[in-house]
């Protein structure tokens, strides 16, 4: 839950997405956990979350200070540093203007969240999110990411009178070995794609509140 400046308690975007996953998505996640074992699955999830948090922190520091933190001596943190550097080299330089990082946004009465980056992407107002992955993801596996972008865009537009209709996912895949370069992946939604995913998000919000009357 988020608490808005007006004192309104709102459910988070990620909570809505988790609660409204399709049965196919739930079944696929359960099958993966059963296949690798629940203890191992939890360890993989925890490790990925820690890596993603570190990567986000390095990127946020770069955005604020226009400089990378030194390469950490901790070997467990080094992959995140290299992944952040790869995002900067291949993706972040396309951000023409930065309006804010870790920006809290909310849509009164519906939901709230925090977007990694908002500004202009190749001259267009955009919501930008950073993601890490253990492996290369196909576009059909990241529908929740697109809904998330649209959720933040709708909230920002409602709060600030902007007209954001572009969303960008800057994703980096962890290196397989310490000698490998992290792989950068980029997903952009705009135009009819943005409208489609905005409608998908609206349907998820409606579904959530029907399930939680």
N, C-alpha and C positions, 0 to 999 in steps of 0.2 A: 504494500500500500504506500501511496505517496500522500503527503499533506501539502495542499496548495497554500499560497500566501493568504487566501481568503478563509482558510481553515477547513477546506473541503477534503475529505479522505477519498482518494481515487485508487482503483485497482491499476496495477502496472500493465503495460503492453505485453511483457513477457508472460505474465500470469494468464492473460486472456488467450494468448497463443498456445500455451501449454494445456489449458483447460479445454480447448476446442480443436485439438488435433484430430485428424481423421482416424477411423478405425484401422485403416491400412498402415498409417504411420505408427500407431500404437503397437500393432502386431509386429511390424518390422523391428521396432526397438526392443520388444520383448524377445523376439527370435534372436537378435544379436546378443542380448544379455544371457539368454539360455545357452547360446553357442559358446561364448567365451568364458562363461561362469560369472556369477553375480559379484564375487569379490574382485575378480580381474576387471570386470566392466566398470565397477566403481572407481578402481584405481586409475583406469584409462581416462574416465570422465574428470576425475579430480586433477590429474596431471594436465589435461588439456585446458581446464579452467584456469589453473595457475599460470600456464604458459600464455594464455590469452590475456590475463590480467597484466602480466609483466609487459607484453607487447604493447598493450594499450597505454601503460604508464610511460614507456619509452617514447611512444608517438605523441602523447600529450605534452611531455617535456619538450620535445622538438618543436611542436606547434607554438608553445608559449615562449620558448627561449631561442628559437631558430638555431638550435644546436643539439646534437645527440649527447646523451650521457656517455661517459667512458665505457668501453667494453667491460662488463663485470667479470670479476675473478671467479665467481661462483659458476661452475660448469653447467649447473642446472638452469641458470638464467641466461647463458650465452645464446642458446637457440632463439629465444624471444628477442634478444638484441639484434641478431642478424635478420630475423623476420621483419622487425620494425624498419631496419635499414633498407630492406628490399621494397617494402611498401613506399617508403620515401622516394627511393630511386625511380620506381616504375609507376607509381600512382599519385602520390601526394603532390607532386610538382604541378599537376593539372588543376589544383585548387587555386584559382586566380585571386579569390578573396576569402578571407576567413572571418566569419561573423562571431563565432564562438566555438569552444570545445567543451565537451561534457555538459551540453546545454539541457537544462530541465525544461520539459514542455508538458502541457496538459490540455485536454479538451474537457471543459467543465461538464460534470455530470456523467462522464464516460470513462476516461482513462488518463494515465500520466506515464511519463518515462523520461529517459535521458539519452540524447543522441550524441554520438561521438564527435561529430563535426557538422557545422552548418555554415554555408557560405556560397561561393560560386564555383562551379565545376565547368571548365571550358566555357566561361562567360555566362553560364546558366545558373540561376539560383538552385541549390541542391541540398539534400540531406545526404551525408556521407557516413558510412559505418565501416569500422575495421573488424575483420573476422580472421581467426586463425583456424586451421584445419589439420587433422592428422593425415589426411590424404586428399587427392584431387576430388572435388565435388562436381557432379553433374548438375546442370541448371535445374533439373526437375526435383532435386533434393533440397533446394534452398527456398522454397516458396514462402516459408515463414519469414525469412530475411526480407523478402520483397514486401510482405505485408507490414513488417516492422518499419521499413523506410516510409511507406505511405502513411502509417499511423503518426509518425513523428512529423511528416510534412503537413498533414491535415491539422495537427495540433499547433504547429508553428504558424501556419497561415491564419488560423483562427485567433491566435494570441497577438500576432504582430502585423497582421494585414499583408503578409507576403503572398507570393504566388508561386510557391515551390511545386514543380511538377517533374522533377528529376531526382532520381535516387541512385546512389552509387555504393556498391559493395567492393571494398578493397580487401581482398583475402590473400593470406599467405599460408602456404603449406609447409609444415615443419620439414627441415632437411632430414633425409634418411640416415645420413652419417654426418659426423662433424666436419667432413671435408666437402660436403655437398652445399650448393647454393639453394636457399629456400625458393620455392616456386611461387610466383605472384599470379593471382587470378583476379580478373575484374569483371564485374557484372553491372550494367547500367540499364535502368528502366526509365523510359520517358515516353511522351506521346500516348498512343493507344495502349501500350504495355502498362504505363503508369496508371492510366484510368482503370484498366482491368484489375490490377492488383489493389488499387484503392477500393474498388467494389468488393473484392475478396475480403479485404480487411473489415469493411463495414458489415459484411455478413458474419464474420467471426465475432465482432462486437455484439451484434444482435443475438447470435447463438449463445454467447456467454451469459448475457443477461436473462435469456429465457431459461437457461439451466440454473441460474442463481436468483430466482425470484424470491 
